[in-house]
Amino acid sequence: MSKTILVLGGGWGGLTAAHALKGKLLGDYRIAVIEKRQSFVFYPSFLRAMIGETTGLKYIESPLKNLLKKDLEIINEEVIRIDPETKTVYTNAQTIQADYIIIAMGAELYPETIPGFNEHCLNIYDKQGAFDIHEKLKTFTKGKIAFLVTRTPFRCPPAPYEAAMLAEWFIREKGIRNDVEISIYTPEKFPMPSAGEQVGEAFKQILNAHNIQFFPENTVTKIEDHKIIFSNNKEVSCDLLIGVPPHGAPKAIVESGLTNSSGYIPVHPQTMEMLDNVEELTTRFPGIYAIGDSAGIMLLNGKYLPKGGVFAEEEA
Ligand SMILES: Cc1cc2nc3c(=O)[nH]c(=O)nc-3n(C[C@H](O)[C@H](O)[C@H](O)COP(=O)(O)OP(=O)(O)OC[C@H]3O[C@@H](n4cnc5c(N)ncnc54)[C@H](O)[C@@H]3O)c2cc1C
């Protein structure tokens, strides 16, 4: 009897998992990727778009059909609900029964949960946002550019810092560096906390050397026109605001009851199988796996594994 493996999400982790399985499994298996988008989006390109090195959407996204091996099945539908007890996946168009499920649906952005974000902050984690930032940087002549991390965790912990340093380079190349102040506001204690305090300190020194001001432990509550309001009532004005919106597990995962207090799916750090209890490492749903940004992996140091493409790929 043929067995069905459903890979939910055709991003960095899901495509890697599907291809790896296709290469390894010899028997009678149906491997299908369910992906709501028509294209694979390569998020790291957003930073290049921000400084004008990537000039069009075709350098950021690629049609899925070009990336998949010919005999890999892609179902272009949206996952609405997953029933882990019966290994059933409900999409917007059909119900599919699986023998194994790999959940690789990434993280979802929730900018609307910060009042004023969509209206007053350019989103560096959005493909159009990256191009919009470039247009603003091109015409920027003087004043304050603020980078804002709204909530943790978020995809790729170094990315906002890379973005600030690239903007600094862009402004310097334009010859207006002395007229521009660049600052970063974040709820984190130091940059990339999961890499430890020493790395954080080294990172701060690099920012300092580029005259980028760093304001840790600042949690935004509201954004107004050219103004950020933090939970301690501090208000900061700026001329250009660039932000990382809050992240969370995709709605279909949350509504299927698969998350724990981390907001993501708890999994065994070696097998990626879903866990009931992270401390005891017990497996709750054999044959159901979660990888990449959808997974919440508690490390031995009590911190969560950062959300990154390299991890998604290794887990796959
Ligand atoms: C600006 C930026 C720079 C980055 N730079 C790096 C870097 O240099 N190195 C690095 O390792 N990582 C980097 N990352 C992080 C990396 O891109 C992510 O961690 C990685 O994409 C996670 O892979 P994933 O497969 O878990 O999720 P994703 O790649 O997000 O894929 C999830 C897929 O699931 C699909 N999906 C979601 N919900 C549904 C649904 N209901 N139904 C069907 N499909 C669904 C989505 O459309 C998406 O295609 C960066 C991220 C950003 C934003």
The ligand as an SDF file (V2000), in Angstrom:
LIG
                    3D

 53 58  0  0  0  0  0  0  0  0999 V2000
   15.4600   39.7720    6.0330 C   0  0  0  0  0  0  0  0  0  0  0  0
   15.7740   38.3390    6.3510 C   0  0  0  0  0  0  0  0  0  0  0  0
   17.0610   37.8530    6.1900 C   0  0  0  0  0  0  0  0  0  0  0  0
   17.3500   36.5240    6.4930 C   0  0  0  0  0  0  0  0  0  0  0  0
   18.6220   36.0720    6.3210 N   0  0  0  0  0  0  0  0  0  0  0  0
   18.9270   34.7820    6.6250 C   0  0  0  0  0  0  0  0  0  0  0  0
   20.2430   34.2920    6.4300 C   0  0  0  0  0  0  0  0  0  0  0  0
   21.1430   35.0090    5.9820 O   0  0  0  0  0  0  0  0  0  0  0  0
   20.4890   32.9970    6.7840 N   0  0  0  0  0  0  0  0  0  0  0  0
   19.5130   32.1810    7.2940 C   0  0  0  0  0  0  0  0  0  0  0  0
   19.8090   31.0290    7.5940 O   0  0  0  0  0  0  0  0  0  0  0  0
   18.2490   32.6240    7.4670 N   0  0  0  0  0  0  0  0  0  0  0  0
   17.9260   33.8960    7.1400 C   0  0  0  0  0  0  0  0  0  0  0  0
   16.6430   34.3430    7.3090 N   0  0  0  0  0  0  0  0  0  0  0  0
   15.6390   33.4840    7.9220 C   0  0  0  0  0  0  0  0  0  0  0  0
   15.0630   32.4480    6.9550 C   0  0  0  0  0  0  0  0  0  0  0  0
   14.6270   33.0420    5.7630 O   0  0  0  0  0  0  0  0  0  0  0  0
   13.9070   31.7110    7.6370 C   0  0  0  0  0  0  0  0  0  0  0  0
   14.3080   31.3060    8.9010 O   0  0  0  0  0  0  0  0  0  0  0  0
   13.5040   30.5020    6.7920 C   0  0  0  0  0  0  0  0  0  0  0  0
   12.8740   30.9480    5.6170 O   0  0  0  0  0  0  0  0  0  0  0  0
   12.6180   29.5500    7.5740 C   0  0  0  0  0  0  0  0  0  0  0  0
   12.2700   28.4960    6.7480 O   0  0  0  0  0  0  0  0  0  0  0  0
   10.8640   27.7530    6.9320 P   0  0  0  0  0  0  0  0  0  0  0  0
   10.8090   26.7110    5.8980 O   0  0  0  0  0  0  0  0  0  0  0  0
   10.6870   27.3880    8.3590 O   0  0  0  0  0  0  0  0  0  0  0  0
    9.7740   28.8940    6.6580 O   0  0  0  0  0  0  0  0  0  0  0  0
    9.5010   29.7170    5.3000 P   0  0  0  0  0  0  0  0  0  0  0  0
   10.7070   29.7820    4.4640 O   0  0  0  0  0  0  0  0  0  0  0  0
    8.8510   30.9770    5.7430 O   0  0  0  0  0  0  0  0  0  0  0  0
    8.4410   28.8110    4.5380 O   0  0  0  0  0  0  0  0  0  0  0  0
    7.1510   28.5980    5.0220 C   0  0  0  0  0  0  0  0  0  0  0  0
    6.2440   28.3470    3.8330 C   0  0  0  0  0  0  0  0  0  0  0  0
    4.9740   27.9030    4.3250 O   0  0  0  0  0  0  0  0  0  0  0  0
    3.9740   28.5260    3.5520 C   0  0  0  0  0  0  0  0  0  0  0  0
    2.7400   28.5630    4.3560 N   0  0  0  0  0  0  0  0  0  0  0  0
    2.5120   29.2350    5.5060 C   0  0  0  0  0  0  0  0  0  0  0  0
    1.2720   29.0340    5.9250 N   0  0  0  0  0  0  0  0  0  0  0  0
    0.6840   28.2040    5.0220 C   0  0  0  0  0  0  0  0  0  0  0  0
   -0.6100   27.6370    4.9120 C   0  0  0  0  0  0  0  0  0  0  0  0
   -1.5730   27.8730    5.8050 N   0  0  0  0  0  0  0  0  0  0  0  0
   -0.8590   26.8200    3.8630 N   0  0  0  0  0  0  0  0  0  0  0  0
    0.1090   26.5600    2.9060 C   0  0  0  0  0  0  0  0  0  0  0  0
    1.3360   27.0950    2.9610 N   0  0  0  0  0  0  0  0  0  0  0  0
    1.6290   27.8970    4.0160 C   0  0  0  0  0  0  0  0  0  0  0  0
    4.5300   29.9150    3.2680 C   0  0  0  0  0  0  0  0  0  0  0  0
    3.8860   30.5080    2.1450 O   0  0  0  0  0  0  0  0  0  0  0  0
    5.9870   29.6180    3.0250 C   0  0  0  0  0  0  0  0  0  0  0  0
    6.2960   29.4060    1.6630 O   0  0  0  0  0  0  0  0  0  0  0  0
   16.3250   35.6690    6.9770 C   0  0  0  0  0  0  0  0  0  0  0  0
   15.0130   36.1560    7.1250 C   0  0  0  0  0  0  0  0  0  0  0  0
   14.7370   37.4720    6.8160 C   0  0  0  0  0  0  0  0  0  0  0  0
   13.3240   37.9770    6.9720 C   0  0  0  0  0  0  0  0  0  0  0  0
  1  2  1  0
  2  3  1  0
  2 52  2  0
  3  4  2  0
  4  5  1  0
  4 50  1  0
  5  6  2  0
  6  7  1  0
  6 13  1  0
  7  8  2  0
  7  9  1  0
  9 10  1  0
 10 11  2  0
 10 12  1  0
 12 13  2  0
 13 14  1  0
 14 15  1  0
 14 50  1  0
 15 16  1  0
 16 17  1  0
 16 18  1  0
 18 19  1  0
 18 20  1  0
 20 21  1  0
 20 22  1  0
 22 23  1  0
 23 24  1  0
 24 25  2  0
 24 26  1  0
 24 27  1  0
 27 28  1  0
 28 29  2  0
 28 30  1  0
 28 31  1  0
 31 32  1  0
 32 33  1  0
 33 34  1  0
 33 48  1  0
 34 35  1  0
 35 36  1  0
 35 46  1  0
 36 37  1  0
 36 45  1  0
 37 38  2  0
 38 39  1  0
 39 40  1  0
 39 45  2  0
 40 41  1  0
 40 42  2  0
 42 43  1  0
 43 44  2  0
 44 45  1  0
 46 47  1  0
 46 48  1  0
 48 49  1  0
 50 51  2  0
 51 52  1  0
 52 53  1  0
M  END
$$$$
